[in-house]
Every structure is written in structure tokens, then in C-alpha cells.
């Protein structure tokens, strides 16, 4: 679904409020976390808590990390 230029400008203006900034921050955090989880799943070859006949170990938790941007 593509937004018209007018709709996109209205959306950008609404995101400039304090609530909008927090929404963008929360969305960015969720998107990054999903990307990290997908990368870990692909690298390890197992979803969190997953085990199988061929794998004797399970993927367990993770540590929190801080992402610093400019």
C-alpha cells in the first residue's frame, strides 16, 4: 500500500510530536529486535527453545545489549 505525498506529509508532521517520537523509538526498537532474532535463528539453526532429534541442545535466552546511534 503506497501513501500519497499528502498523506505521507501528514504522517511525518504527526510523528514530530512527543508521542510520535516515542512511537518511532518503540517501532525502531521492535524492528531491530525482530531482525536480531531472525539473524540468530538463521545463524544457530534453531528458534528460541527449539530442539529436535538431530539437535541435543536447545537455544536458550539472550543478553540485553545497548545500541548507540548518532
mmCIF file of the N, C-alpha and C atoms, coordinates in Angstrom:
data_MODEL
# 
_entry.id   MODEL 
# 
loop_
_atom_site.group_PDB 
_atom_site.id 
_atom_site.type_symbol 
_atom_site.label_atom_id 
_atom_site.label_alt_id 
_atom_site.label_comp_id 
_atom_site.label_asym_id 
_atom_site.label_entity_id 
_atom_site.label_seq_id 
_atom_site.pdbx_PDB_ins_code 
_atom_site.Cartn_x 
_atom_site.Cartn_y 
_atom_site.Cartn_z 
_atom_site.occupancy 
_atom_site.B_iso_or_equiv 
_atom_site.pdbx_formal_charge 
_atom_site.auth_seq_id 
_atom_site.auth_comp_id 
_atom_site.auth_asym_id 
_atom_site.auth_atom_id 
_atom_site.pdbx_PDB_model_num 
ATOM 1   N N  . UNK A 1 1  ? 0.844  -1.172  0.000  1.00 0.00 ? 1  UNK A N  1 
ATOM 2   C CA . UNK A 1 1  ? 0.000  0.000   0.000  1.00 0.00 ? 1  UNK A CA 1 
ATOM 3   C C  . UNK A 1 1  ? 0.890  1.235   0.000  1.00 0.00 ? 1  UNK A C  1 
ATOM 4   N N  . UNK A 1 2  ? 0.777  2.038   -1.008 1.00 0.00 ? 2  UNK A N  1 
ATOM 5   C CA . UNK A 1 2  ? 1.571  3.258   -1.116 1.00 0.00 ? 2  UNK A CA 1 
ATOM 6   C C  . UNK A 1 2  ? 0.774  4.436   -0.566 1.00 0.00 ? 2  UNK A C  1 
ATOM 7   N N  . UNK A 1 3  ? 1.462  5.316   0.144  1.00 0.00 ? 3  UNK A N  1 
ATOM 8   C CA . UNK A 1 3  ? 0.832  6.532   0.650  1.00 0.00 ? 3  UNK A CA 1 
ATOM 9   C C  . UNK A 1 3  ? 0.993  7.648   -0.368 1.00 0.00 ? 3  UNK A C  1 
ATOM 10  N N  . UNK A 1 4  ? -0.029 8.495   -0.456 1.00 0.00 ? 4  UNK A N  1 
ATOM 11  C CA . UNK A 1 4  ? 0.105  9.663   -1.320 1.00 0.00 ? 4  UNK A CA 1 
ATOM 12  C C  . UNK A 1 4  ? 1.083  10.634  -0.661 1.00 0.00 ? 4  UNK A C  1 
ATOM 13  N N  . UNK A 1 5  ? 1.591  11.552  -1.430 1.00 0.00 ? 5  UNK A N  1 
ATOM 14  C CA . UNK A 1 5  ? 2.528  12.549  -0.905 1.00 0.00 ? 5  UNK A CA 1 
ATOM 15  C C  . UNK A 1 5  ? 1.877  13.341  0.226  1.00 0.00 ? 5  UNK A C  1 
ATOM 16  N N  . UNK A 1 6  ? 0.600  13.688  0.054  1.00 0.00 ? 6  UNK A N  1 
ATOM 17  C CA . UNK A 1 6  ? -0.133 14.441  1.074  1.00 0.00 ? 6  UNK A CA 1 
ATOM 18  C C  . UNK A 1 6  ? -0.249 13.632  2.370  1.00 0.00 ? 6  UNK A C  1 
ATOM 19  N N  . UNK A 1 7  ? -0.626 12.370  2.251  1.00 0.00 ? 7  UNK A N  1 
ATOM 20  C CA . UNK A 1 7  ? -0.753 11.510  3.433  1.00 0.00 ? 7  UNK A CA 1 
ATOM 21  C C  . UNK A 1 7  ? 0.587  11.310  4.124  1.00 0.00 ? 7  UNK A C  1 
ATOM 22  N N  . UNK A 1 8  ? 1.634  11.164  3.344  1.00 0.00 ? 8  UNK A N  1 
ATOM 23  C CA . UNK A 1 8  ? 2.966  10.992  3.911  1.00 0.00 ? 8  UNK A CA 1 
ATOM 24  C C  . UNK A 1 8  ? 3.398  12.234  4.685  1.00 0.00 ? 8  UNK A C  1 
ATOM 25  N N  . UNK A 1 9  ? 3.126  13.408  4.152  1.00 0.00 ? 9  UNK A N  1 
ATOM 26  C CA . UNK A 1 9  ? 3.457  14.656  4.850  1.00 0.00 ? 9  UNK A CA 1 
ATOM 27  C C  . UNK A 1 9  ? 2.663  14.795  6.143  1.00 0.00 ? 9  UNK A C  1 
ATOM 28  N N  . UNK A 1 10 ? 1.382  14.424  6.122  1.00 0.00 ? 10 UNK A N  1 
ATOM 29  C CA . UNK A 1 10 ? 0.571  14.474  7.347  1.00 0.00 ? 10 UNK A CA 1 
ATOM 30  C C  . UNK A 1 10 ? 1.105  13.505  8.393  1.00 0.00 ? 10 UNK A C  1 
ATOM 31  N N  . UNK A 1 11 ? 1.499  12.317  7.969  1.00 0.00 ? 11 UNK A N  1 
ATOM 32  C CA . UNK A 1 11 ? 2.068  11.332  8.888  1.00 0.00 ? 11 UNK A CA 1 
ATOM 33  C C  . UNK A 1 11 ? 3.364  11.850  9.500  1.00 0.00 ? 11 UNK A C  1 
ATOM 34  N N  . UNK A 1 12 ? 4.236  12.400  8.679  1.00 0.00 ? 12 UNK A N  1 
ATOM 35  C CA . UNK A 1 12 ? 5.510  12.935  9.175  1.00 0.00 ? 12 UNK A CA 1 
ATOM 36  C C  . UNK A 1 12 ? 5.277  14.059  10.180 1.00 0.00 ? 12 UNK A C  1 
ATOM 37  N N  . UNK A 1 13 ? 4.312  14.915  9.923  1.00 0.00 ? 13 UNK A N  1 
ATOM 38  C CA . UNK A 1 13 ? 4.008  16.014  10.838 1.00 0.00 ? 13 UNK A CA 1 
ATOM 39  C C  . UNK A 1 13 ? 3.503  15.477  12.180 1.00 0.00 ? 13 UNK A C  1 
ATOM 40  N N  . UNK A 1 14 ? 2.654  14.465  12.150 1.00 0.00 ? 14 UNK A N  1 
ATOM 41  C CA . UNK A 1 14 ? 2.126  13.907  13.397 1.00 0.00 ? 14 UNK A CA 1 
ATOM 42  C C  . UNK A 1 14 ? 3.208  13.185  14.200 1.00 0.00 ? 14 UNK A C  1 
ATOM 43  N N  . UNK A 1 15 ? 4.234  12.671  13.534 1.00 0.00 ? 15 UNK A N  1 
ATOM 44  C CA . UNK A 1 15 ? 5.309  11.977  14.243 1.00 0.00 ? 15 UNK A CA 1 
ATOM 45  C C  . UNK A 1 15 ? 6.270  12.939  14.932 1.00 0.00 ? 15 UNK A C  1 
ATOM 46  N N  . UNK A 1 16 ? 6.160  14.225  14.631 1.00 0.00 ? 16 UNK A N  1 
ATOM 47  C CA . UNK A 1 16 ? 7.050  15.211  15.257 1.00 0.00 ? 16 UNK A CA 1 
ATOM 48  C C  . UNK A 1 16 ? 6.631  15.559  16.681 1.00 0.00 ? 16 UNK A C  1 
ATOM 49  N N  . UNK A 1 17 ? 5.482  15.124  17.129 1.00 0.00 ? 17 UNK A N  1 
ATOM 50  C CA . UNK A 1 17 ? 5.047  15.377  18.496 1.00 0.00 ? 17 UNK A CA 1 
ATOM 51  C C  . UNK A 1 17 ? 5.810  14.451  19.447 1.00 0.00 ? 17 UNK A C  1 
ATOM 52  N N  . UNK A 1 18 ? 5.702  14.735  20.746 1.00 0.00 ? 18 UNK A N  1 
ATOM 53  C CA . UNK A 1 18 ? 6.378  13.895  21.746 1.00 0.00 ? 18 UNK A CA 1 
ATOM 54  C C  . UNK A 1 18 ? 5.881  12.454  21.664 1.00 0.00 ? 18 UNK A C  1 
ATOM 55  N N  . UNK A 1 19 ? 4.572  12.275  21.499 1.00 0.00 ? 19 UNK A N  1 
ATOM 56  C CA . UNK A 1 19 ? 4.021  10.918  21.378 1.00 0.00 ? 19 UNK A CA 1 
ATOM 57  C C  . UNK A 1 19 ? 4.520  10.241  20.110 1.00 0.00 ? 19 UNK A C  1 
ATOM 58  N N  . UNK A 1 20 ? 4.636  11.000  19.041 1.00 0.00 ? 20 UNK A N  1 
ATOM 59  C CA . UNK A 1 20 ? 5.118  10.450  17.779 1.00 0.00 ? 20 UNK A CA 1 
ATOM 60  C C  . UNK A 1 20 ? 6.560  10.010  17.863 1.00 0.00 ? 20 UNK A C  1 
ATOM 61  N N  . UNK A 1 21 ? 7.371  10.797  18.544 1.00 0.00 ? 21 UNK A N  1 
ATOM 62  C CA . UNK A 1 21 ? 8.787  10.449  18.704 1.00 0.00 ? 21 UNK A CA 1 
ATOM 63  C C  . UNK A 1 21 ? 8.923  9.161   19.506 1.00 0.00 ? 21 UNK A C  1 
ATOM 64  N N  . UNK A 1 22 ? 8.121  9.026   20.542 1.00 0.00 ? 22 UNK A N  1 
ATOM 65  C CA . UNK A 1 22 ? 8.161  7.797   21.342 1.00 0.00 ? 22 UNK A CA 1 
ATOM 66  C C  . UNK A 1 22 ? 7.676  6.602   20.518 1.00 0.00 ? 22 UNK A C  1 
ATOM 67  N N  . UNK A 1 23 ? 6.681  6.819   19.677 1.00 0.00 ? 23 UNK A N  1 
ATOM 68  C CA . UNK A 1 23 ? 6.186  5.755   18.804 1.00 0.00 ? 23 UNK A CA 1 
ATOM 69  C C  . UNK A 1 23 ? 7.279  5.296   17.845 1.00 0.00 ? 23 UNK A C  1 
ATOM 70  N N  . UNK A 1 24 ? 7.984  6.240   17.240 1.00 0.00 ? 24 UNK A N  1 
ATOM 71  C CA . UNK A 1 24 ? 9.076  5.893   16.323 1.00 0.00 ? 24 UNK A CA 1 
ATOM 72  C C  . UNK A 1 24 ? 10.163 5.131   17.066 1.00 0.00 ? 24 UNK A C  1 
ATOM 73  N N  . UNK A 1 25 ? 10.492 5.571   18.272 1.00 0.00 ? 25 UNK A N  1 
ATOM 74  C CA . UNK A 1 25 ? 11.517 4.899   19.075 1.00 0.00 ? 25 UNK A CA 1 
ATOM 75  C C  . UNK A 1 25 ? 11.104 3.457   19.378 1.00 0.00 ? 25 UNK A C  1 
ATOM 76  N N  . UNK A 1 26 ? 9.859  3.273   19.774 1.00 0.00 ? 26 UNK A N  1 
ATOM 77  C CA . UNK A 1 26 ? 9.360  1.936   20.085 1.00 0.00 ? 26 UNK A CA 1 
ATOM 78  C C  . UNK A 1 26 ? 9.344  1.043   18.845 1.00 0.00 ? 26 UNK A C  1 
ATOM 79  N N  . UNK A 1 27 ? 8.891  1.591   17.719 1.00 0.00 ? 27 UNK A N  1 
ATOM 80  C CA . UNK A 1 27 ? 8.879  0.817   16.473 1.00 0.00 ? 27 UNK A CA 1 
ATOM 81  C C  . UNK A 1 27 ? 10.286 0.426   16.042 1.00 0.00 ? 27 UNK A C  1 
ATOM 82  N N  . UNK A 1 28 ? 11.219 1.358   16.135 1.00 0.00 ? 28 UNK A N  1 
ATOM 83  C CA . UNK A 1 28 ? 12.605 1.058   15.758 1.00 0.00 ? 28 UNK A CA 1 
ATOM 84  C C  . UNK A 1 28 ? 13.171 -0.047  16.644 1.00 0.00 ? 28 UNK A C  1 
ATOM 85  N N  . UNK A 1 29 ? 12.883 0.027   17.940 1.00 0.00 ? 29 UNK A N  1 
ATOM 86  C CA . UNK A 1 29 ? 13.365 -0.992  18.872 1.00 0.00 ? 29 UNK A CA 1 
ATOM 87  C C  . UNK A 1 29 ? 12.800 -2.365  18.507 1.00 0.00 ? 29 UNK A C  1 
ATOM 88  N N  . UNK A 1 30 ? 11.512 -2.427  18.215 1.00 0.00 ? 30 UNK A N  1 
ATOM 89  C CA . UNK A 1 30 ? 10.893 -3.711  17.862 1.00 0.00 ? 30 UNK A CA 1 
ATOM 90  C C  . UNK A 1 30 ? 11.423 -4.263  16.552 1.00 0.00 ? 30 UNK A C  1 
ATOM 91  N N  . UNK A 1 31 ? 11.580 -3.390  15.569 1.00 0.00 ? 31 UNK A N  1 
ATOM 92  C CA . UNK A 1 31 ? 12.093 -3.836  14.272 1.00 0.00 ? 31 UNK A CA 1 
ATOM 93  C C  . UNK A 1 31 ? 13.502 -4.388  14.423 1.00 0.00 ? 31 UNK A C  1 
ATOM 94  N N  . UNK A 1 32 ? 14.352 -3.660  15.146 1.00 0.00 ? 32 UNK A N  1 
ATOM 95  C CA . UNK A 1 32 ? 15.726 -4.130  15.350 1.00 0.00 ? 32 UNK A CA 1 
ATOM 96  C C  . UNK A 1 32 ? 15.751 -5.453  16.105 1.00 0.00 ? 32 UNK A C  1 
ATOM 97  N N  . UNK A 1 33 ? 14.901 -5.601  17.129 1.00 0.00 ? 33 UNK A N  1 
ATOM 98  C CA . UNK A 1 33 ? 14.870 -6.844  17.894 1.00 0.00 ? 33 UNK A CA 1 
ATOM 99  C C  . UNK A 1 33 ? 14.432 -8.009  17.016 1.00 0.00 ? 33 UNK A C  1 
ATOM 100 N N  . UNK A 1 34 ? 13.443 -7.795  16.169 1.00 0.00 ? 34 UNK A N  1 
ATOM 101 C CA . UNK A 1 34 ? 13.000 -8.851  15.254 1.00 0.00 ? 34 UNK A CA 1 
ATOM 102 C C  . UNK A 1 34 ? 14.112 -9.246  14.290 1.00 0.00 ? 34 UNK A C  1 
ATOM 103 N N  . UNK A 1 35 ? 14.853 -8.257  13.785 1.00 0.00 ? 35 UNK A N  1 
ATOM 104 C CA . UNK A 1 35 ? 15.975 -8.553  12.888 1.00 0.00 ? 35 UNK A CA 1 
ATOM 105 C C  . UNK A 1 35 ? 17.064 -9.344  13.606 1.00 0.00 ? 35 UNK A C  1 
ATOM 106 N N  . UNK A 1 36 ? 17.356 -8.976  14.846 1.00 0.00 ? 36 UNK A N  1 
ATOM 107 C CA . UNK A 1 36 ? 18.366 -9.688  15.636 1.00 0.00 ? 36 UNK A CA 1 
ATOM 108 C C  . UNK A 1 36 ? 17.923 -11.131 15.877 1.00 0.00 ? 36 UNK A C  1 
ATOM 109 N N  . UNK A 1 37 ? 16.654 -11.325 16.240 1.00 0.00 ? 37 UNK A N  1 
ATOM 110 C CA . UNK A 1 37 ? 16.136 -12.676 16.475 1.00 0.00 ? 37 UNK A CA 1 
ATOM 111 C C  . UNK A 1 37 ? 16.191 -13.516 15.203 1.00 0.00 ? 37 UNK A C  1 
ATOM 112 N N  . UNK A 1 38 ? 15.818 -12.921 14.069 1.00 0.00 ? 38 UNK A N  1 
ATOM 113 C CA . UNK A 1 38 ? 15.853 -13.653 12.798 1.00 0.00 ? 38 UNK A CA 1 
ATOM 114 C C  . UNK A 1 38 ? 17.280 -14.038 12.439 1.00 0.00 ? 38 UNK A C  1 
ATOM 115 N N  . UNK A 1 39 ? 18.220 -13.123 12.660 1.00 0.00 ? 39 UNK A N  1 
ATOM 116 C CA . UNK A 1 39 ? 19.622 -13.417 12.366 1.00 0.00 ? 39 UNK A CA 1 
ATOM 117 C C  . UNK A 1 39 ? 20.140 -14.536 13.267 1.00 0.00 ? 39 UNK A C  1 
ATOM 118 N N  . UNK A 1 40 ? 19.788 -14.483 14.555 1.00 0.00 ? 40 UNK A N  1 
ATOM 119 C CA . UNK A 1 40 ? 20.228 -15.525 15.486 1.00 0.00 ? 40 UNK A CA 1 
ATOM 120 C C  . UNK A 1 40 ? 19.634 -16.878 15.103 1.00 0.00 ? 40 UNK A C  1 
ATOM 121 N N  . UNK A 1 41 ? 18.364 -16.897 14.739 1.00 0.00 ? 41 UNK A N  1 
ATOM 122 C CA . UNK A 1 41 ? 17.716 -18.140 14.332 1.00 0.00 ? 41 UNK A CA 1 
ATOM 123 C C  . UNK A 1 41 ? 18.403 -18.731 13.105 1.00 0.00 ? 41 UNK A C  1 
ATOM 124 N N  . UNK A 1 42 ? 18.712 -17.884 12.131 1.00 0.00 ? 42 UNK A N  1 
ATOM 125 C CA . UNK A 1 42 ? 19.389 -18.364 10.919 1.00 0.00 ? 42 UNK A CA 1 
ATOM 126 C C  . UNK A 1 42 ? 20.798 -18.855 11.234 1.00 0.00 ? 42 UNK A C  1 
ATOM 127 N N  . UNK A 1 43 ? 21.509 -18.143 12.083 1.00 0.00 ? 43 UNK A N  1 
ATOM 128 C CA . UNK A 1 43 ? 22.889 -18.499 12.406 1.00 0.00 ? 43 UNK A CA 1 
ATOM 129 C C  . UNK A 1 43 ? 22.963 -19.790 13.226 1.00 0.00 ? 43 UNK A C  1 
ATOM 130 N N  . UNK A 1 44 ? 22.098 -19.891 14.228 1.00 0.00 ? 44 UNK A N  1 
ATOM 131 C CA . UNK A 1 44 ? 22.124 -21.045 15.129 1.00 0.00 ? 44 UNK A CA 1 
ATOM 132 C C  . UNK A 1 44 ? 21.399 -22.238 14.516 1.00 0.00 ? 44 UNK A C  1 
ATOM 133 N N  . UNK A 1 45 ? 20.394 -21.955 13.695 1.00 0.00 ? 45 UNK A N  1 
ATOM 134 C CA . UNK A 1 45 ? 19.615 -23.031 13.091 1.00 0.00 ? 45 UNK A CA 1 
ATOM 135 C C  . UNK A 1 45 ? 18.505 -23.529 13.990 1.00 0.00 ? 45 UNK A C  1 
ATOM 136 N N  . UNK A 1 46 ? 18.090 -22.702 14.951 1.00 0.00 ? 46 UNK A N  1 
ATOM 137 C CA . UNK A 1 46 ? 17.013 -23.088 15.854 1.00 0.00 ? 46 UNK A CA 1 
ATOM 138 C C  . UNK A 1 46 ? 16.329 -21.845 16.392 1.00 0.00 ? 46 UNK A C  1 
ATOM 139 N N  . UNK A 1 47 ? 15.023 -21.944 16.556 1.00 0.00 ? 47 UNK A N  1 
ATOM 140 C CA . UNK A 1 47 ? 14.265 -20.865 17.182 1.00 0.00 ? 47 UNK A CA 1 
ATOM 141 C C  . UNK A 1 47 ? 14.471 -20.940 18.697 1.00 0.00 ? 47 UNK A C  1 
ATOM 142 N N  . UNK A 1 48 ? 14.129 -19.883 19.443 1.00 0.00 ? 48 UNK A N  1 
ATOM 143 C CA . UNK A 1 48 ? 14.286 -19.933 20.903 1.00 0.00 ? 48 UNK A CA 1 
ATOM 144 C C  . UNK A 1 48 ? 13.551 -21.131 21.513 1.00 0.00 ? 48 UNK A C  1 
ATOM 145 N N  . UNK A 1 49 ? 14.249 -21.909 22.329 1.00 0.00 ? 49 UNK A N  1 
ATOM 146 C CA . UNK A 1 49 ? 13.671 -23.071 22.991 1.00 0.00 ? 49 UNK A CA 1 
ATOM 147 C C  . UNK A 1 49 ? 13.486 -24.295 22.110 1.00 0.00 ? 49 UNK A C  1 
ATOM 148 N N  . UNK A 1 50 ? 13.884 -24.219 20.861 1.00 0.00 ? 50 UNK A N  1 
ATOM 149 C CA . UNK A 1 50 ? 13.673 -25.319 19.918 1.00 0.00 ? 50 UNK A CA 1 
ATOM 150 C C  . UNK A 1 50 ? 14.737 -26.407 20.079 1.00 0.00 ? 50 UNK A C  1 
ATOM 151 N N  . UNK A 1 51 ? 14.302 -27.649 19.988 1.00 0.00 ? 51 UNK A N  1 
ATOM 152 C CA . UNK A 1 51 ? 15.233 -28.773 19.926 1.00 0.00 ? 51 UNK A CA 1 
ATOM 153 C C  . UNK A 1 51 ? 14.617 -29.839 19.020 1.00 0.00 ? 51 UNK A C  1 
ATOM 154 N N  . UNK A 1 52 ? 15.428 -30.768 18.576 1.00 0.00 ? 52 UNK A N  1 
ATOM 155 C CA . UNK A 1 52 ? 14.930 -31.813 17.676 1.00 0.00 ? 52 UNK A CA 1 
ATOM 156 C C  . UNK A 1 52 ? 15.732 -33.083 17.897 1.00 0.00 ? 52 UNK A C  1 
ATOM 157 N N  . UNK A 1 53 ? 15.413 -34.104 17.128 1.00 0.00 ? 53 UNK A N  1 
ATOM 158 C CA . UNK A 1 53 ? 16.136 -35.375 17.220 1.00 0.00 ? 53 UNK A CA 1 
ATOM 159 C C  . UNK A 1 53 ? 17.608 -35.196 16.859 1.00 0.00 ? 53 UNK A C  1 
ATOM 160 N N  . UNK A 1 54 ? 17.890 -34.334 15.898 1.00 0.00 ? 54 UNK A N  1 
ATOM 161 C CA . UNK A 1 54 ? 19.278 -34.143 15.455 1.00 0.00 ? 54 UNK A CA 1 
ATOM 162 C C  . UNK A 1 54 ? 20.039 -33.148 16.321 1.00 0.00 ? 54 UNK A C  1 
ATOM 163 N N  . UNK A 1 55 ? 19.329 -32.309 17.027 1.00 0.00 ? 55 UNK A N  1 
ATOM 164 C CA . UNK A 1 55 ? 19.970 -31.340 17.930 1.00 0.00 ? 55 UNK A CA 1 
ATOM 165 C C  . UNK A 1 55 ? 19.715 -31.777 19.358 1.00 0.00 ? 55 UNK A C  1 
ATOM 166 N N  . UNK A 1 56 ? 20.754 -31.949 20.116 1.00 0.00 ? 56 UNK A N  1 
ATOM 167 C CA . UNK A 1 56 ? 20.565 -32.342 21.516 1.00 0.00 ? 56 UNK A CA 1 
ATOM 168 C C  . UNK A 1 56 ? 20.516 -31.130 22.434 1.00 0.00 ? 56 UNK A C  1 
ATOM 169 N N  . UNK A 1 57 ? 20.928 -29.985 21.946 1.00 0.00 ? 57 UNK A N  1 
ATOM 170 C CA . UNK A 1 57 ? 20.893 -28.772 22.762 1.00 0.00 ? 57 UNK A CA 1 
ATOM 171 C C  . UNK A 1 57 ? 19.731 -27.892 22.331 1.00 0.00 ? 57 UNK A C  1 
ATOM 172 N N  . UNK A 1 58 ? 19.360 -26.965 23.214 1.00 0.00 ? 58 UNK A N  1 
ATOM 173 C CA . UNK A 1 58 ? 18.296 -26.021 22.896 1.00 0.00 ? 58 UNK A CA 1 
ATOM 174 C C  . UNK A 1 58 ? 18.871 -24.612 22.862 1.00 0.00 ? 58 UNK A C  1 
ATOM 175 N N  . UNK A 1 59 ? 18.264 -23.775 22.065 1.00 0.00 ? 59 UNK A N  1 
ATOM 176 C CA . UNK A 1 59 ? 18.636 -22.359 22.073 1.00 0.00 ? 59 UNK A CA 1 
ATOM 177 C C  . UNK A 1 59 ? 17.986 -21.750 23.305 1.00 0.00 ? 59 UNK A C  1 
ATOM 178 N N  . UNK A 1 60 ? 18.808 -21.143 24.159 1.00 0.00 ? 60 UNK A N  1 
ATOM 179 C CA . UNK A 1 60 ? 18.250 -20.550 25.368 1.00 0.00 ? 60 UNK A CA 1 
ATOM 180 C C  . UNK A 1 60 ? 18.146 -19.038 25.210 1.00 0.00 ? 60 UNK A C  1 
ATOM 181 N N  . UNK A 1 61 ? 18.099 -18.319 26.292 1.00 0.00 ? 61 UNK A N  1 
ATOM 182 C CA . UNK A 1 61 ? 17.860 -16.879 26.297 1.00 0.00 ? 61 UNK A CA 1 
ATOM 183 C C  . UNK A 1 61 ? 18.928 -16.044 25.625 1.00 0.00 ? 61 UNK A C  1 
ATOM 184 N N  . UNK A 1 62 ? 18.883 -14.763 25.925 1.00 0.00 ? 62 UNK A N  1 
ATOM 185 C CA . UNK A 1 62 ? 19.846 -13.833 25.350 1.00 0.00 ? 62 UNK A CA 1 
ATOM 186 C C  . UNK A 1 62 ? 20.153 -12.732 26.357 1.00 0.00 ? 62 UNK A C  1 
ATOM 187 N N  . UNK A 1 63 ? 21.211 -12.021 26.102 1.00 0.00 ? 63 UNK A N  1 
ATOM 188 C CA . UNK A 1 63 ? 21.608 -10.906 26.960 1.00 0.00 ? 63 UNK A CA 1 
ATOM 189 C C  . UNK A 1 63 ? 21.161 -9.601  26.319 1.00 0.00 ? 63 UNK A C  1 
ATOM 190 N N  . UNK A 1 64 ? 20.816 -8.650  27.158 1.00 0.00 ? 64 UNK A N  1 
ATOM 191 C CA . UNK A 1 64 ? 20.459 -7.328  26.658 1.00 0.00 ? 64 UNK A CA 1 
ATOM 192 C C  . UNK A 1 64 ? 21.700 -6.595  26.176 1.00 0.00 ? 64 UNK A C  1 
ATOM 193 N N  . UNK A 1 65 ? 21.532 -5.810  25.149 1.00 0.00 ? 65 UNK A N  1 
ATOM 194 C CA . UNK A 1 65 ? 22.637 -5.019  24.611 1.00 0.00 ? 65 UNK A CA 1 
ATOM 195 C C  . UNK A 1 65 ? 22.128 -3.617  24.334 1.00 0.00 ? 65 UNK A C  1 
ATOM 196 N N  . UNK A 1 66 ? 23.032 -2.662  24.337 1.00 0.00 ? 66 UNK A N  1 
ATOM 197 C CA . UNK A 1 66 ? 22.670 -1.278  24.076 1.00 0.00 ? 66 UNK A CA 1 
ATOM 198 C C  . UNK A 1 66 ? 23.125 -0.900  22.675 1.00 0.00 ? 66 UNK A C  1 
ATOM 199 N N  . UNK A 1 67 ? 22.220 -0.323  21.906 1.00 0.00 ? 67 UNK A N  1 
ATOM 200 C CA . UNK A 1 67 ? 22.534 0.159   20.570 1.00 0.00 ? 67 UNK A CA 1 
ATOM 201 C C  . UNK A 1 67 ? 22.686 1.670   20.651 1.00 0.00 ? 67 UNK A C  1 
ATOM 202 N N  . UNK A 1 68 ? 23.838 2.173   20.280 1.00 0.00 ? 68 UNK A N  1 
ATOM 203 C CA . UNK A 1 68 ? 24.089 3.605   20.314 1.00 0.00 ? 68 UNK A CA 1 
ATOM 204 C C  . UNK A 1 68 ? 24.111 4.135   18.892 1.00 0.00 ? 68 UNK A C  1 
ATOM 205 N N  . UNK A 1 69 ? 23.340 5.185   18.660 1.00 0.00 ? 69 UNK A N  1 
ATOM 206 C CA . UNK A 1 69 ? 23.314 5.811   17.339 1.00 0.00 ? 69 UNK A CA 1 
ATOM 207 C C  . UNK A 1 69 ? 23.624 7.288   17.483 1.00 0.00 ? 69 UNK A C  1 
ATOM 208 N N  . UNK A 1 70 ? 23.882 7.913   16.374 1.00 0.00 ? 70 UNK A N  1 
ATOM 209 C CA . UNK A 1 70 ? 24.140 9.357   16.409 1.00 0.00 ? 70 UNK A CA 1 
ATOM 210 C C  . UNK A 1 70 ? 22.981 10.118  15.833 1.00 0.00 ? 70 UNK A C  1 
# 
